[in-house]
Amino acid sequence: MATNAPLLGNQSKKGGHSKASIFYGADEYLEELKKKYAHDHEIAAMKNLLPGEADPNAAGVAQSQDKMLKVEKDNENRSLKTKRLFPTANKPDPMPQNLAFLFTKITPEQMMYMWNVLTAIFIGQVLMVIAYCGALATLPDYWWTCTLLFGIPFSYIAIQQIYIDHDVMHGATFPVYDWQKYLTHPFADFFSLPWEEFVLEHNRHHASTVDLLIQGEFGWDPEEFHYALQQWAGPFSTNWYKYILTVPWIPVIHFFGLNDTGSLFALEWWMHFPDEGAGGKCNKDFWNKWVPRRLYHNAFVVTLWALVWLLGTYPLGRPLSEGWRFMFTVSFFARIGFSAAWMFITNFTHSLPWNEFLAQDPGRTWPILHNVMALVLGGKHRWNEMLFHDVHHAFPNAVGTLSQRGRFHGWEKVHDAAAEVLHRGLWKPNGDEETQMQKTQKKRSLMMKQGK
């Protein structure tokens, strides 16, 4: 249901404890956030590279000289790949009153609220797995019924988990309590990136790919293989028969873990980060910072899956050697949900056919499709992320995610504001020729204005 009412109501007084946090004051959390940015200077440096503006909580952190933590440009500020200037986001100035909320820094209470939602989702996942085990133990002759009644909602909640992960990553990067970072995506695969590296690689994507249709323009983008599968042969309309060979593999590689929360993606990232030290030596933080994090995170993940394995043994009257049957079923439905979420965020939003479809203003011509897809993703505030992913890429720090803003201001208000930002132009003119994406955006904004 559309609403413009914020989810948190009145904010607590300074230093107090809001309903969003019973045990941790908002001001205390903000101070801890700044300390964590100072410790994880790699994340701060990466976020400060992004277009729009730097993360205000990461201010004061020096720019890194590591290859993975900087934008690849020549001495004239141009891409080594396309020779385009690094674009400057066109933040409204002066700021109209109807757009101010979209660029206002989210409050500590809102940050804490989102981490609480993420924690509740994990608890819900655990309870669902336990309930599934109980259902099979009670009704062993109804395996398909029990499995589908568990599996479909479990896939759905996995989609919600990725969206809240994406929301906190762009607005509340570090958890309120350290243990919460282990809850962000443990059901996604049997091993994966720890939270801090999940944040790093995703912001590497933003630093490298500013224009949705020019991947890796300003450095290596961890998502480039995905984009290659759907764009390698040129325009889809004239090369559709070539894409038949590669596009069907996209859900397959997602299912087997080549996405931000999967095992294959973790291996890919670990082959690139951290950069080697001077003279080819081991990075000074490799053993004392990154290896322990990887071990702790994946110890939690393996322990979780071991417990799922055990639930599939004696409670179901099976020997220990057959626990894999229950574990693989749980993993199967989790992978469907995580794969679906990442295909929407990664593949759809960065594809030319999708952006050309949006340029036809399908909100008016395909309203049922919009409503159905919004339902699949968990609401229209989530669907805004699909509709205005270009706005998100122009202002990953200043605006954050559109779904995040929709949580507190209602989907419709966010939708209309994003449409206005798009109409004003996302990038300041700098003399470079307009890209295909910019032409598509201009066409789309005109269609949306005419449709009002």
C-alpha positions as CSV (number, residue, x, y, z in Angstrom):
1,M,0.0,0.0,0.0
2,A,1.3,3.4,-0.9
3,T,2.2,5.7,2.0
4,N,4.1,8.8,2.6
5,A,4.3,8.2,6.4
6,P,7.8,7.4,7.7
7,L,8.3,4.0,9.4
8,L,9.9,5.3,12.5
9,G,7.6,8.1,13.6
10,N,9.1,10.8,15.8
11,Q,12.8,10.6,16.3
12,S,14.1,10.3,19.8
13,K,15.8,13.2,21.5
14,K,19.6,13.5,21.3
15,G,21.4,10.9,23.2
16,G,18.3,9.0,23.9
17,H,17.3,5.5,23.0
18,S,14.6,5.2,20.3
19,K,12.3,2.3,19.6
20,A,14.8,1.4,16.9
21,S,17.4,0.6,19.5
22,I,16.7,-0.4,23.0
23,F,20.3,-0.9,24.1
24,Y,22.3,1.5,22.0
25,G,21.9,5.2,21.8
26,A,21.7,6.9,18.4
27,D,24.6,9.3,19.1
28,E,26.7,6.4,20.4
29,Y,26.2,4.5,17.2
30,L,27.2,7.5,15.1
31,E,30.4,7.9,17.0
32,E,31.1,4.2,16.6
33,L,30.4,4.5,12.9
34,K,33.1,7.1,12.5
35,K,35.6,4.9,14.4
36,K,34.8,2.0,12.2
37,Y,35.4,4.0,9.1
38,A,38.8,5.1,10.5
39,H,39.7,1.4,11.1
40,D,38.3,0.2,7.8
41,H,39.9,3.0,5.9
42,E,39.7,0.9,2.7
43,I,35.9,1.1,2.8
44,A,36.0,4.8,3.5
45,A,38.5,5.5,0.7
46,M,36.3,3.5,-1.7
47,K,33.1,5.2,-0.8
48,N,34.8,8.6,-1.1
49,L,35.6,7.8,-4.8
50,L,32.0,7.5,-5.8
51,P,30.1,10.2,-7.8
52,G,27.7,12.6,-6.2
53,E,29.5,13.2,-3.0
54,A,31.6,11.4,-0.4
55,D,30.1,9.5,2.5
56,P,29.9,12.2,5.3
57,N,30.6,9.6,8.0
58,A,33.9,8.7,6.1
59,A,35.1,12.3,5.9
60,G,38.8,12.9,6.7
61,V,40.1,9.5,5.4
62,A,42.9,10.0,3.0
63,Q,42.7,8.7,-0.6
64,S,44.4,5.3,-1.0
65,Q,47.1,4.6,-3.6
66,D,46.1,0.9,-3.9
67,K,45.0,0.0,-7.4
68,M,41.8,-1.6,-6.1
69,L,40.9,1.5,-4.0
70,K,41.2,4.2,-6.7
71,V,39.5,5.2,-10.0
72,E,41.6,4.4,-13.0
73,K,42.0,7.7,-15.0
74,D,44.7,9.4,-17.0
75,N,46.3,12.7,-16.2
76,E,43.4,14.5,-17.9
77,N,40.8,12.8,-15.6
78,R,39.6,10.6,-18.5
79,S,38.8,6.9,-18.5
80,L,41.6,4.7,-19.8
81,K,38.9,2.6,-21.5
82,T,36.6,5.1,-23.2
83,K,38.5,8.4,-22.8
84,R,35.4,10.0,-21.2
85,L,35.9,12.4,-18.4
86,F,34.9,11.1,-15.0
87,P,31.3,12.6,-14.8
88,T,30.1,15.0,-12.2
89,A,26.7,14.2,-10.8
90,N,24.1,17.0,-11.3
91,K,22.9,17.4,-7.7
92,P,20.1,20.0,-7.7
93,D,21.4,23.4,-6.6
94,P,19.6,25.3,-5.2
95,M,17.8,22.3,-3.7
96,P,14.0,22.3,-4.4
97,Q,11.9,21.6,-1.3
98,N,10.2,18.6,-2.9
99,L,13.6,16.9,-3.5
100,A,15.4,17.8,-0.3
101,F,14.3,14.6,1.5
102,L,15.9,12.5,-1.2
103,F,19.3,14.0,-0.5
104,T,19.0,14.4,3.3
105,K,21.4,12.2,5.2
106,I,19.5,9.4,6.9
107,T,19.4,9.5,10.7
108,P,21.1,7.2,13.1
109,E,17.7,5.9,14.2
110,Q,16.9,5.0,10.6
111,M,20.3,3.2,10.2
112,M,19.7,1.2,13.4
113,Y,16.1,0.4,12.3
114,M,17.4,-1.2,9.0
115,W,19.9,-3.3,10.9
116,N,17.1,-4.5,13.2
117,V,15.1,-5.5,10.1
118,L,18.0,-7.4,8.7
119,T,18.5,-9.2,12.0
120,A,14.8,-10.0,12.2
121,I,15.0,-11.5,8.6
122,F,17.8,-13.8,9.7
123,I,15.9,-15.0,12.8
124,G,12.9,-15.6,10.5
125,Q,15.0,-17.7,8.2
126,V,16.3,-19.9,11.1
127,L,12.8,-20.4,12.5
128,M,11.5,-21.3,9.0
129,V,14.2,-24.0,8.7
130,I,13.3,-25.4,12.1
131,A,9.6,-25.3,11.3
132,Y,10.3,-27.2,8.0
133,C,12.1,-29.9,9.9
134,G,9.2,-30.2,12.3
135,A,6.7,-30.4,9.5
136,L,8.6,-33.2,7.8
137,A,9.0,-35.1,11.1
138,T,5.3,-34.8,11.7
139,L,4.0,-35.3,8.2
140,P,6.6,-37.6,6.5
141,D,4.1,-38.6,3.8
142,Y,3.7,-35.0,2.6
143,W,7.2,-34.2,1.5
144,W,6.2,-32.1,-1.5
145,T,3.5,-30.2,0.4
146,C,5.8,-29.4,3.3
147,T,8.8,-28.6,1.0
148,L,6.9,-26.1,-1.2
149,L,5.1,-24.4,1.7
150,F,8.6,-23.9,3.2
151,G,10.6,-23.3,0.0
152,I,8.6,-20.6,-1.8
153,P,8.4,-18.3,1.3
154,F,12.1,-19.1,2.0
155,S,13.1,-18.0,-1.5
156,Y,11.0,-14.9,-1.1
157,I,12.6,-13.9,2.2
158,A,16.0,-14.3,0.6
159,I,15.1,-11.7,-1.9
160,Q,14.1,-9.4,0.9
161,Q,17.4,-10.0,2.7
162,I,19.5,-8.9,-0.4
163,Y,17.5,-5.7,-0.7
164,I,18.0,-4.8,3.0
165,D,21.7,-5.7,2.7
166,H,21.9,-3.3,-0.2
167,D,20.0,-0.7,1.8
168,V,22.3,-0.8,4.8
169,M,25.4,-1.0,2.6
170,H,24.5,2.4,1.1
171,G,23.3,4.1,4.3
172,A,24.4,2.3,7.4
173,T,27.5,0.5,6.3
174,F,28.5,-0.9,9.7
175,P,26.2,-2.8,12.0
176,V,25.1,-1.5,15.4
177,Y,26.6,-4.6,17.0
178,D,29.6,-6.5,15.5
179,W,27.8,-9.8,15.6
180,Q,25.1,-8.5,13.2
181,K,27.6,-8.6,10.3
182,Y,27.5,-12.4,10.4
183,L,23.7,-12.3,9.7
184,T,23.8,-10.5,6.4
185,H,23.9,-13.5,4.0
186,P,24.9,-16.8,5.6
187,F,22.2,-18.8,3.8
188,A,23.4,-17.6,0.4
189,D,26.1,-20.3,-0.1
190,F,28.4,-22.6,1.8
191,F,31.1,-20.0,2.0
192,S,31.1,-16.3,0.9
193,L,32.6,-12.9,1.4
194,P,32.6,-11.4,4.9
195,W,30.5,-8.3,5.3
196,E,33.3,-5.8,5.0
197,E,34.6,-7.2,1.7
198,F,31.0,-7.5,0.5
199,V,30.8,-3.7,1.0
200,L,34.1,-3.2,-0.6
201,E,33.5,-5.1,-3.8
202,H,30.0,-3.6,-4.3
203,N,31.5,-0.1,-4.0
204,R,34.3,-1.1,-6.4
205,H,31.4,-1.8,-8.8
206,H,30.1,1.7,-8.3
207,A,33.5,3.4,-8.6
208,S,34.2,1.5,-11.9
209,T,30.8,1.6,-13.5
210,V,29.2,5.0,-13.4
211,D,27.2,4.7,-16.6
212,L,24.9,1.6,-16.3
213,L,25.8,0.4,-19.9
214,I,29.6,1.0,-19.8
215,Q,30.9,-1.6,-17.3
216,G,34.4,-1.2,-15.9
217,E,34.9,2.2,-17.4
218,F,37.0,3.5,-14.6
219,G,38.7,0.3,-13.4
220,W,38.0,-3.4,-12.8
221,D,34.3,-4.1,-12.0
222,P,33.7,-7.5,-10.2
223,E,30.5,-7.8,-12.1
224,E,32.0,-7.6,-15.6
225,F,31.5,-11.3,-16.5
226,H,27.8,-11.0,-15.9
227,Y,27.6,-8.0,-18.3
228,A,29.7,-9.8,-20.9
229,L,27.1,-12.6,-21.1
230,Q,24.3,-10.1,-21.9
231,Q,26.1,-7.5,-24.0
232,W,29.1,-9.1,-25.8
233,A,27.5,-9.2,-29.2
234,G,26.2,-5.6,-29.5
235,P,22.6,-4.4,-29.9
236,F,20.1,-7.1,-28.8
237,S,17.6,-6.4,-31.6
238,T,20.0,-7.4,-34.3
239,N,22.0,-10.0,-32.4
240,W,19.4,-11.8,-30.4
241,Y,20.3,-15.2,-31.9
242,K,23.9,-14.8,-30.5
243,Y,22.6,-14.1,-27.0
244,I,20.7,-17.4,-27.0
245,L,24.1,-19.0,-26.4
246,T,25.0,-16.9,-23.3
247,V,22.0,-15.3,-21.6
248,P,20.5,-18.6,-20.5
249,W,23.7,-19.2,-18.4
250,I,23.1,-16.1,-16.3
251,P,20.6,-17.8,-13.8
252,V,22.9,-20.8,-13.8
253,I,26.0,-18.9,-12.7
254,H,24.0,-17.0,-10.1
255,F,22.6,-20.3,-8.7
256,F,26.1,-21.7,-8.3
257,G,27.4,-18.6,-6.5
258,L,28.8,-16.1,-9.0
259,N,27.1,-13.2,-7.4
260,D,28.0,-10.8,-4.5
261,T,27.0,-13.2,-1.8
262,G,28.1,-16.5,-3.5
263,S,31.2,-18.7,-3.2
264,L,32.4,-18.3,-6.8
265,F,32.3,-14.6,-6.5
266,A,34.2,-14.7,-3.2
267,L,37.0,-16.7,-5.0
268,E,37.1,-14.1,-7.8
269,W,37.3,-11.2,-5.3
270,W,40.0,-12.9,-3.2
271,M,42.1,-13.2,-6.4
272,H,42.1,-9.5,-6.7
273,F,42.1,-8.1,-3.2
274,P,44.0,-6.9,-1.3
275,D,46.7,-5.5,-3.5
276,E,50.2,-6.8,-3.1
277,G,52.6,-4.7,-1.1
278,A,55.6,-2.8,-2.3
279,G,58.1,-4.9,-4.3
280,G,55.5,-7.7,-4.7
281,K,55.4,-8.5,-1.0
282,C,52.3,-9.6,0.9
283,N,49.9,-6.8,1.8
284,K,50.6,-5.7,5.4
285,D,47.0,-6.2,6.4
286,F,46.4,-9.6,4.7
287,W,47.2,-11.9,7.6
288,N,46.2,-9.7,10.6
289,K,43.0,-8.2,9.1
290,W,41.5,-9.9,6.0
291,V,42.4,-13.6,6.7
292,P,40.9,-13.5,10.2
293,R,37.7,-11.9,9.0
294,R,37.3,-14.5,6.2
295,L,37.9,-17.3,8.7
296,Y,35.5,-16.0,11.3
297,H,32.7,-15.2,8.8
298,N,33.0,-18.6,7.1
299,A,33.3,-20.4,10.4
300,F,29.9,-19.0,11.2
301,V,28.5,-19.9,7.8
302,V,29.8,-23.5,8.0
303,T,28.5,-23.9,11.5
304,L,25.1,-22.7,10.4
305,W,25.0,-25.3,7.5
306,A,26.3,-28.0,9.8
307,L,23.3,-27.4,12.1
308,V,21.0,-27.5,9.1
309,W,22.6,-30.9,8.2
310,L,22.0,-32.2,11.7
311,L,18.3,-31.1,11.6
312,G,18.0,-33.4,8.6
313,T,19.3,-36.5,10.4
314,Y,17.9,-37.7,13.8
315,P,14.8,-35.4,14.0
316,L,13.7,-37.0,10.7
317,G,14.8,-40.5,11.6
318,R,17.8,-40.5,9.2
319,P,21.4,-41.4,9.8
320,L,24.1,-38.7,10.1
321,S,25.3,-39.5,6.6
322,E,21.9,-38.4,5.0
323,G,21.8,-34.9,6.5
324,W,22.8,-33.6,3.1
325,R,19.3,-34.3,1.7
326,F,17.7,-31.8,4.1
327,M,20.6,-29.3,3.8
328,F,20.6,-29.3,0.0
329,T,16.8,-28.7,-0.1
330,V,17.2,-25.7,2.1
331,S,20.2,-24.4,0.0
332,F,18.2,-25.0,-3.2
333,F,15.4,-22.6,-2.3
334,A,17.8,-20.1,-0.7
335,R,19.8,-20.0,-3.9
336,I,16.7,-19.4,-6.0
337,G,15.9,-16.4,-3.9
338,F,19.4,-14.9,-3.8
339,S,19.8,-15.6,-7.5
340,A,16.6,-13.9,-8.4
341,A,17.5,-10.8,-6.3
342,W,20.9,-10.4,-7.8
343,M,19.6,-11.0,-11.4
344,F,17.3,-8.0,-10.9
345,I,19.9,-5.8,-9.2
346,T,22.8,-6.8,-11.5
347,N,21.6,-8.0,-14.8
348,F,18.2,-6.4,-15.5
349,T,19.2,-2.9,-14.4
350,H,22.4,-2.9,-16.4
351,S,21.0,-4.3,-19.6
352,L,20.2,-2.2,-22.7
353,P,16.9,-4.0,-23.4
354,W,15.6,-3.1,-19.9
355,N,16.6,0.5,-20.1
356,E,15.1,0.8,-23.6
357,F,11.9,-0.7,-22.2
358,L,11.9,1.9,-19.4
359,A,12.3,4.6,-22.0
360,Q,8.8,3.7,-23.3
361,D,7.3,4.7,-19.9
362,P,5.9,1.2,-19.2
363,G,4.4,2.5,-15.9
364,R,1.5,3.8,-18.0
365,T,1.4,1.1,-20.7
366,W,2.2,-1.9,-18.6
367,P,0.8,-1.1,-15.1
368,I,-0.1,-4.8,-14.3
369,L,3.5,-5.9,-15.1
370,H,4.8,-3.2,-12.7
371,N,2.4,-4.3,-9.9
372,V,3.3,-7.9,-10.3
373,M,7.0,-7.3,-10.3
374,A,6.8,-5.0,-7.3
375,L,5.0,-7.8,-5.5
376,V,7.7,-10.3,-6.4
377,L,10.4,-8.0,-5.0
378,G,8.5,-7.1,-1.8
379,G,6.8,-3.8,-2.6
380,K,6.9,-0.8,-4.8
381,H,9.6,0.8,-2.8
382,R,11.8,-2.1,-3.9
383,W,10.6,-1.8,-7.5
384,N,11.8,1.9,-7.5
385,E,15.3,0.5,-7.3
386,M,14.7,-1.3,-10.6
387,L,13.1,1.8,-12.2
388,F,15.8,4.3,-11.1
389,H,19.0,2.4,-10.8
390,D,20.6,5.1,-12.8
391,V,19.8,7.6,-10.1
392,H,21.3,5.3,-7.6
393,H,24.5,5.1,-9.6
394,A,24.7,8.8,-9.9
395,F,24.2,9.4,-6.2
396,P,25.3,6.2,-4.3
397,N,26.2,8.1,-1.2
398,A,24.0,11.2,-1.4
399,V,20.7,9.3,-2.1
400,G,21.7,5.8,-1.3
401,T,19.2,3.2,-2.5
402,L,15.7,4.1,-3.7
403,S,14.2,1.2,-1.7
404,Q,15.9,2.6,1.4
405,R,14.3,6.0,0.9
406,G,11.0,4.4,0.3
407,R,11.1,2.7,3.7
408,F,10.9,6.1,5.4
409,H,9.1,8.3,2.9
410,G,6.7,6.1,0.9
411,W,7.3,4.7,-2.6
412,E,5.3,7.3,-4.5
413,K,7.0,10.3,-3.0
414,V,10.4,8.7,-3.8
415,H,9.3,7.7,-7.3
416,D,8.2,11.2,-8.2
417,A,11.3,12.8,-6.8
418,A,13.6,10.3,-8.7
419,A,11.7,11.1,-11.9
420,E,12.3,14.8,-11.3
421,V,16.0,14.2,-10.7
422,L,16.2,12.2,-13.9
423,H,14.4,14.9,-15.8
424,R,16.9,17.5,-14.6
425,G,19.7,15.3,-16.0
426,L,21.9,13.1,-13.8
427,W,25.3,14.4,-15.0
428,K,26.6,17.9,-15.6
429,P,27.6,18.6,-19.2
430,N,31.3,18.4,-19.6
431,G,31.8,18.5,-23.4
432,D,31.8,14.7,-23.9
433,E,29.4,13.2,-26.3
434,E,26.2,11.8,-24.7
435,T,26.4,8.1,-24.1
436,Q,23.6,5.7,-25.2
437,M,22.4,5.6,-21.6
438,Q,22.2,9.3,-21.4
439,K,20.2,9.5,-24.6
440,T,17.9,6.8,-23.2
441,Q,17.5,8.7,-19.9
442,K,16.5,11.9,-21.8
443,K,13.9,10.0,-23.8
444,R,12.5,8.4,-20.8
445,S,12.3,11.5,-18.7
446,L,10.4,13.3,-21.5
447,M,7.9,10.4,-21.8
448,M,7.3,10.4,-18.0
449,K,6.7,14.2,-18.1
450,Q,4.3,13.9,-20.9
451,G,2.5,11.1,-19.2
452,K,1.6,13.2,-16.1
